[in-house]
Amino acid sequence: MNRNIHTFIACDHEYEDSDIVLFGAPFDGTTSYRPGTRFASAAIRNESYGIETYSPYLDMDLLDKKIFDAGDLEFGFGNTERVLNTIEDMTAQILKDNKKPIMIGGEHLVTLGCVRAATKKFPDLHILHFDAHADLRDDYLGEKLSHASVMRRCHDLVGDGRIYQFGIRSGDREEFLWAKEHVFMQKFNLDHLDEAVKNLKDKPVYLTIDLDVLDPSVFPGTGTPEAGGVYFPELIKALNLVFGLNIVAMDMNELSPVYDQSGASTALACKLLRELLLQL
């Protein structure tokens, strides 16, 4: 793999030397409300030079880490399954080389490609999911592959009791009824995360963060904003708990920079990604 010319800040090491591989999945082909997440990874790279490499939260610096930025995957138009296959192939290669992948979405459906690869290497994979939306529909307007059904498709792979959801405050009634029998769901907030962390100890964990878990007052730059979300300090505190686990891969998705012309949402995403890279 060749290093991307325009990297996230300080993520400019060679692939062979790196422990972590960052890549973008600029896809929003099943977005159900406002499109634009395909522009997230480019915006995050560009705006990352407005933040510091040093994290005062962690007393760690990206300059001390070996991270490879592979750039964005290239997708054809009109074939969602091919997009997912491309993501799966990329993730599988990274995992095969004993490195940890971090993907920047894109809409949330891109998570499915990564999870497909991760379950093949880690059959006992568990999923930790931060989001405003349950994403547990069996289909959305007849489509099985949708960002509104991504966690249901992940459940098809991992089964009951292996998906832990936090911050959920939106979905149709059937999703919430189905969740009671098949997943752990914490509605509205991040309470009881410490209990989930205890349950997930020594398990391989895939972490997926839909940025609309954040309240739109601090993160308006997303396609499906939902009032009543968490705030940045809460999310940072929660991640400090999570990174005691065996995180084998992760993603951060659903920034749609065009809906926040102030740039504040992109700046927040940059800062969060810095914390994720350092914690991983």
Secondary structure, 3 states (H helix, E strand, C coil): CCCCCCCCCCCECCCCCCCEEEEEECCCCCCCCCCCHHHHHHHHHHHHHHCCCEECCCCEEHHHCCEEEEEECCCCCCCHHHHHHHHHHHHHHHHHCCCEEEEEECCCCHHHHHHHHHHHHCCCCEEEEECCECCCCCCECCECCCCCCHHHHHHHHHCCCCEEEEEECECCHHHHHHHHHHCEEEECCCCCHHHHHHHCCCCEEEEEEEHHHECCCCCCCCCCCCCCCECHHHHHHHHHHHCCCEEEEEEEECCCHHHCCCCHHHHHHHHHHHHHHHHC
